[in-house]
């Protein structure tokens, strides 16, 4: 009976070992899936970071372009004012010349 008990225990232990090995395989598969998902997530985060950096660079350049355009607009307005002043002066000179001819 002791031998039978030992055999029974050995059989139960072998079944337990088999179950544990199956669990181990399942856990290893799950770990591989988790590792793949983590790698994918890290790659996506890296891509997102690059996109954010590119967008920040675009915003910076757009702000520079806006400032340049605002400066050019101010310059054109000043030129327009000078042109209007020059036109008024020319009109007064013409008026003076016309009056002088009379």
Secondary structure, DSSP 8 states (H G I E B T S, - for coil): -HHHHHHHHHHHHHHHHHHHHHHHHHHHHHHHHHHHHHHHHHHHHHHHHHHHHHHHHHHHHHHHHHHHHHHHHHHHHHHHHHHHHHHHHHHHHHHHHHHHH-
